[in-house]
Amino acid sequence: MEHVVASPAPSAIELPETESRFSNSFLRLRKHLMRKVGEAIVDYGMIEEGDVVMVCVSGGKDSFTLLSLLLALREKAPIDFRIVAMNLDQKQPGFPDHVLPAYFESIGVEYRIVTENTYQIVKDKIPEGKTTCSLCSRLRRGIIYRTAKELGATKIALGHHRDDMIETLFLNMFFGGKMKAMPPKLVSDDRQNVVIRPLAYCSEKDIERFARGMEYPIIPCNLCGSQENAQRKQIKAMLRDWDSRFPGRVVSIATALKNVVPSHLADGELFDFRNVSRSTEVGEGDIVFDAPELPAGVVSTDIPIGIWRP
């Protein structure tokens, strides 16, 4: 069962009137997030003239923030594109199915609510106590892709942020044996949909603060949110610990995702290690971990390996 509401005229979409009553610190935060989203969109060519962007809104802080920022940026953008908010009602017990339609109508955004009882499917297939995330994600993804085709959407916007991308990197490293993260932009396996993540440069902490200030009608996920021992939650706790004890470490990891050096990994498909010789040109060679500057009069060949280590 689906519910569709036509799009209003662009001038009807405005930010909440309470925006002007927010503190200066909140307004600076909003400006910061808008700038980060704008940078990600430009860096990865996420949105183009005439695009129909289907924004998936789950009822969580991330997707609410994504929708708000994209609506605000559309008003300032030099290109014209359409936004359609989409929610999948998975028929979770107690799910307040009136909340999101009321919110969408209050801000005047075009939307579609899709109702599919994936909750029961997951409960029937997954034994009690086991992680439901994988099956739930697969079912949800298929419905999202189908809906995007029905709407004629050229882009599917998801609310994953910088921390989600880093968590995925470590999940794949620790449990999958792959150096693989969550890309800001990708094409689906069936090559029918382009997925974008405009919050790729935004931290979860900033999004949490923004969501609190906006007072979104947050809807918790009772299906997977109660699985405290899920692997992703363990990784999240690790990263948050690092962030508190070693400020800047998480930012550095995020930067590393954009600065890959294939010659200093071990994948023979990305770099031809087998045919490396003295004539092979590499970007950084064996001085990659050396200090940026050497003492006056000293050349690198005079320094024993490890002398620059703390």
Secondary structure by P-SEA (a helix, b strand, c coil): cbbbbbbccccccccccccccccaaaaaaaaaaaaaaaaaaaaccccccccbbbbbbcccaaaaaaaaaaaaaaaaccccbbbbbbbbcccccccccaaaaaaaaaacccbbbbbbcaaaaaaacccccccaaaaaaaaaaaaaaaaaaaacccbbbbcccaaaaaaaaaaaaaccccccccccccccccccbbbbbccccccaaaaaaaaaaaccccccccccccccccaaaaaaaaaaaaaaaccaaaaaaaaaaacccccccccccccccccccccccccccccccccccccccccccccccccccc
